[in-house]
Amino acid sequence: MFKSMRNRLLPHFGGDPALTRTDLRLKVRALTRRDADRYENHLLRLSDEDRRARFFAAMNDEAILRYTRGRDWNSSTILGAFVNDALRGAGEIAPMSDASRVELAVSVEGPYQNVALGRLLVAALLVEARLGHLTEARLVFLRENRTMLELARDLGARLTPQGGMIEGAVALDQRDPLPVRPRLSERPQDQSFPS
Ligand SMILES: CC(C)(COP(=O)(O)OP(=O)(O)OC[C@H]1O[C@@H](n2cnc3c(N)ncnc32)[C@H](O)[C@@H]1OP(=O)(O)O)[C@@H](O)C(=O)NCCC(=O)NCCS
């Protein structure tokens, strides 16, 4: 699943697997309540069209403020893409009623689109979901959203049109045990982990 995405992602960053360039500092990290203003300002910088594509409805500034100020920071995970310390993209993992599945939503500010930040965020969200032992992630987007359609196709998502929307279901392979070290406090006393 990630191989084709990686092949498409790297050329945008000069093929450098570390995704670094001297004049560009790119960082992806989870947002916390302390980032509430940054997240709000990022969403406010989205164009009307991008707001509609993200929220499936017209969202004026007041509606964005209602959304950001009413959100429960414990109920979902948001990953932020920072370019030179400014939040330019965000991806959210929201739980669905079935606990093994989640819905993903992404946004990248206009001037920063088409350099693979969207792909990077979706990839990071999928890794996060997989580490959380989830089995399926869903990307829901407007039918006319060609960018998301390409992205979902690249991921091998099972696409189901639903009215004006398309739902893309990405299966998260959980067959292999994940090479994740348990947290220090969870490690059995007699077990040692080579570094
Ligand atoms: C969707 C979104 C997150 C994508 O972010 P992005 O950083 O521009 O995406 P990427 O650069 O990773 O990928 C864009 C790809 O789509 C392709 N693309 C863009 N417009 C396209 C079109 N009309 N038809 C086909 N492909 C298109 C680009 O060529 C690029 O492919 P490439 O990597 O092979 O060159 C961004 O456009 C956005 O925030 N849109 C508004 C919110 C939204 O739609 N969210 C999704 C629903 S939750």
The ligand as an SDF file (V2000), in Angstrom:
LIG
                    3D

 48 50  0  0  0  0  0  0  0  0999 V2000
   -7.2150   17.2360   -0.7430 C   0  0  0  0  0  0  0  0  0  0  0  0
   -5.9670   17.9290   -0.2410 C   0  0  0  0  0  0  0  0  0  0  0  0
   -5.7770   17.5960    1.2350 C   0  0  0  0  0  0  0  0  0  0  0  0
   -4.7780   17.3930   -1.0200 C   0  0  0  0  0  0  0  0  0  0  0  0
   -3.6190   17.9920   -0.5170 O   0  0  0  0  0  0  0  0  0  0  0  0
   -2.3340   18.2190   -1.4160 P   0  0  0  0  0  0  0  0  0  0  0  0
   -1.2150   18.4660   -0.5000 O   0  0  0  0  0  0  0  0  0  0  0  0
   -2.5930   19.2040   -2.4790 O   0  0  0  0  0  0  0  0  0  0  0  0
   -2.2030   16.7900   -2.0920 O   0  0  0  0  0  0  0  0  0  0  0  0
   -0.9050   16.1460   -2.7190 P   0  0  0  0  0  0  0  0  0  0  0  0
    0.0290   17.2060   -3.1960 O   0  0  0  0  0  0  0  0  0  0  0  0
   -0.3800   15.1560   -1.7610 O   0  0  0  0  0  0  0  0  0  0  0  0
   -1.4990   15.3660   -3.9410 O   0  0  0  0  0  0  0  0  0  0  0  0
   -2.1420   16.0270   -4.9230 C   0  0  0  0  0  0  0  0  0  0  0  0
   -2.2180   15.0700   -6.0940 C   0  0  0  0  0  0  0  0  0  0  0  0
   -3.4640   15.1950   -6.7260 O   0  0  0  0  0  0  0  0  0  0  0  0
   -3.2550   15.4670   -8.0900 C   0  0  0  0  0  0  0  0  0  0  0  0
   -4.3470   16.3120   -8.5490 N   0  0  0  0  0  0  0  0  0  0  0  0
   -4.6350   17.5420   -8.1750 C   0  0  0  0  0  0  0  0  0  0  0  0
   -5.7110   17.9760   -8.8530 N   0  0  0  0  0  0  0  0  0  0  0  0
   -6.0940   16.9570   -9.6520 C   0  0  0  0  0  0  0  0  0  0  0  0
   -7.1230   16.7660  -10.6030 C   0  0  0  0  0  0  0  0  0  0  0  0
   -8.0080   17.7380  -10.8820 N   0  0  0  0  0  0  0  0  0  0  0  0
   -7.2160   15.5670  -11.2320 N   0  0  0  0  0  0  0  0  0  0  0  0
   -6.3440   14.5930  -10.9800 C   0  0  0  0  0  0  0  0  0  0  0  0
   -5.3400   14.7040  -10.0870 N   0  0  0  0  0  0  0  0  0  0  0  0
   -5.2250   15.8820   -9.4470 C   0  0  0  0  0  0  0  0  0  0  0  0
   -1.9500   16.1860   -8.1320 C   0  0  0  0  0  0  0  0  0  0  0  0
   -1.3740   16.1320   -9.4030 O   0  0  0  0  0  0  0  0  0  0  0  0
   -1.1640   15.3940   -7.1100 C   0  0  0  0  0  0  0  0  0  0  0  0
   -0.6990   14.1680   -7.6610 O   0  0  0  0  0  0  0  0  0  0  0  0
    0.8660   13.8430   -7.7790 P   0  0  0  0  0  0  0  0  0  0  0  0
    1.3660   13.7340   -6.3690 O   0  0  0  0  0  0  0  0  0  0  0  0
    0.9110   12.5760   -8.5050 O   0  0  0  0  0  0  0  0  0  0  0  0
    1.4560   15.0180   -8.5010 O   0  0  0  0  0  0  0  0  0  0  0  0
   -6.0260   19.4570   -0.4630 C   0  0  0  0  0  0  0  0  0  0  0  0
   -6.2620   19.7080   -1.8190 O   0  0  0  0  0  0  0  0  0  0  0  0
   -7.1100   20.1220    0.3790 C   0  0  0  0  0  0  0  0  0  0  0  0
   -6.8680   20.4820    1.5140 O   0  0  0  0  0  0  0  0  0  0  0  0
   -8.3120   20.2580   -0.1910 N   0  0  0  0  0  0  0  0  0  0  0  0
   -9.4230   20.8320    0.5610 C   0  0  0  0  0  0  0  0  0  0  0  0
   -9.9150   19.8950    1.6570 C   0  0  0  0  0  0  0  0  0  0  0  0
  -10.2470   18.5210    1.1250 C   0  0  0  0  0  0  0  0  0  0  0  0
  -10.6110   18.3260   -0.0170 O   0  0  0  0  0  0  0  0  0  0  0  0
  -10.1370   17.5000    2.0290 N   0  0  0  0  0  0  0  0  0  0  0  0
  -10.4370   16.1430    1.6690 C   0  0  0  0  0  0  0  0  0  0  0  0
  -11.7640   15.7060    2.2090 C   0  0  0  0  0  0  0  0  0  0  0  0
  -11.7140   15.4040    3.9180 S   0  0  0  0  0  0  0  0  0  0  0  0
  1  2  1  0
  2  3  1  0
  2  4  1  0
  2 36  1  0
  4  5  1  0
  5  6  1  0
  6  7  2  0
  6  8  1  0
  6  9  1  0
  9 10  1  0
 10 11  2  0
 10 12  1  0
 10 13  1  0
 13 14  1  0
 14 15  1  0
 15 16  1  0
 15 30  1  0
 16 17  1  0
 17 18  1  0
 17 28  1  0
 18 19  1  0
 18 27  1  0
 19 20  2  0
 20 21  1  0
 21 22  1  0
 21 27  2  0
 22 23  1  0
 22 24  2  0
 24 25  1  0
 25 26  2  0
 26 27  1  0
 28 29  1  0
 28 30  1  0
 30 31  1  0
 31 32  1  0
 32 33  2  0
 32 34  1  0
 32 35  1  0
 36 37  1  0
 36 38  1  0
 38 39  2  0
 38 40  1  0
 40 41  1  0
 41 42  1  0
 42 43  1  0
 43 44  2  0
 43 45  1  0
 45 46  1  0
 46 47  1  0
 47 48  1  0
M  END
$$$$
